[in-house]
Amino acid sequence: MSTTTLTPGSTTGAVRGPGVWCLAAGIIGGVQPALLLAWPDQVYAAADSNHAALVQNLYGPPVLLIGISLVVAGTTQLRQDASAFAGARWLPAAILALGIYVFFPLTPAITGSFTAGRLGIGGWMLLFAVFGYGLTQLEEVRPSDVRRP
């Protein structure tokens, strides 16, 4: 009797460790400006105040860190055998697209007008929705089918 299991992707340890920590640091860093914005004394601060400028500038580095991490993760996954991970076959390309999107459409959009920035962020969120859909497409992978390096 053969059993099948769902196996997550395996990346090389040299990239996975720093990549995961870099992505986690970016996500945690992105929470900090939101916490500063929610500080009770500053909730009603003017949009042109020093506090508002600080919050706006603190969003940049974490987003760039997330973009770099996603480019590294997507490139690493594309270079591996597609049968080594569960999920949609196109998931590594979606991860890479999320990372590249940060540097080309998103960054110029948020430095432009208010409307362009919101449209850029909305496009990035749509890509995250595609990524989430890919995560839900788990495929059964037999341990004997997975080629290990």
Residue pairs with C-beta under 8 A, 6 or more apart in sequence:
2 142
4 140
4 141
4 142
5 140
5 141
5 142
5 143
6 86
6 138
6 140
6 141
7 84
7 85
7 86
7 141
7 143
7 146
8 85
8 86
9 77
9 80
9 84
9 85
9 86
9 87
10 80
10 84
10 85
11 19
11 73
11 76
11 77
11 80
12 76
15 72
15 73
15 76
16 76
19 69
19 72
19 73
19 76
22 65
22 68
22 69
22 72
23 65
23 66
23 69
23 70
23 73
25 62
25 65
26 62
26 63
26 64
26 65
26 66
26 69
27 62
27 66
28 62
29 58
29 61
29 62
29 65
30 59
30 62
30 63
30 66
32 58
32 62
33 55
33 56
33 58
33 59
36 42
36 51
36 54
36 55
36 58
37 43
37 55
42 51
45 51
45 52
46 52
63 102
63 106
64 102
66 99
66 102
67 99
67 100
67 101
67 102
67 103
67 106
68 99
69 99
70 95
70 96
70 98
70 99
70 102
71 96
71 99
71 100
72 99
73 95
73 96
73 99
74 92
74 93
74 94
74 95
74 96
74 97
74 98
74 99
75 96
77 85
77 91
77 92
77 95
77 96
78 92
78 93
78 96
80 92
81 146
81 147
82 89
82 92
83 141
83 145
83 146
83 147
84 146
84 147
85 91
85 141
86 138
86 139
86 141
87 134
87 135
87 137
87 138
87 139
88 94
88 133
88 134
88 135
88 137
88 139
90 134
91 131
91 134
91 135
91 137
94 127
94 130
94 131
94 134
95 131
97 127
98 124
98 127
98 128
98 131
101 123
101 124
101 127
102 124
105 120
105 123
105 124
106 120
106 121
106 123
106 124
108 120
109 116
109 117
109 119
109 120
109 121
109 123
110 116
110 117
110 120
110 121
111 117
